Amino acid sequence: MLCSCKYRHTRSYVVIHLFVFLCIAVFAVGCGKAAVGEQSTSVDTPVSASGAVNINTASAAELEKLNGVGPALARRIIEHREKFGAFKRTTHLMLVPGISEARFLKMEAMLAVE
């Protein structure tokens, strides 16, 4: 027995609670980093009058200024747009090979579909 309280603290009970605590801590740290990343990218990206990059009309150079988008990924976005037509929602950008949910979430605030 780990303590003298009336509840029986087994090793598995302690391990489960430690795991839950660590999960919550990791989630909290991850949320803080996402908020900081969104603030820093909004200054570097050229934006339209609405405040976001239109992924249906943006050039490769404009797409490259988005967080996490390089020349190869910008080319794939444009190729996807030409092959399948305009994006109907910003989330459809995740259909482009190389854009994971994590990468999309980093640039989501800067995207628009018009």
Secondary structure, 3 states (H helix, E strand, C coil): CCCCCCCCCCHHHHHHHHHHHHHHHHHHHHHHHHHHHHHHHHHHCCCCCCCCEECCCCCHHHHHCCCCCCHHHHHHHHHHHHHHCCCCCHHHHHHCCCCCHHHHHHHHHHEECC
